[in-house]
Amino acid sequence: MHKSRDLTIAELEQIYKRRMSGNTLQAIAIDQEISWQDVNRIVKKIKTTGYAHNQPRRNRKEKKNKTSDGSISSKRSTT
């Protein structure tokens, strides 16, 4: 009996993250009896979320001034 489909899909994601080709993925999918649609959906999902191949740049948040006790003080003086 094959493992649960969720687990095999997770495994596919792991494999894809290791920069394997789509053909390798599909071969594994056939072996695990996962449908082509599932494989393509996984690949598409991973490509759009941008795992191994092209990690999106994180938005740089403006740094706030933190005081030594950890509370955030605004730069404007409140007088």
WOCOR-V306079 format. One record per pair of residues at least 24 apart in sequence whose ideal C-beta (glycine too) atoms are under 6 Angstrom apart, sorted by sequence separation. I is the first residue (numbers start at 1). GAP is how many residues later the second one is. D is the distance in whole Angstrom. If there is no record, write none. Layout:
I_GAP_D + I_GAP_D
This chain:
8_24_5 + 8_26_6 + 12_30_5 + 16_30_5 + 2_31_6 + 19_33_5 + 17_34_5 + 17_35_5
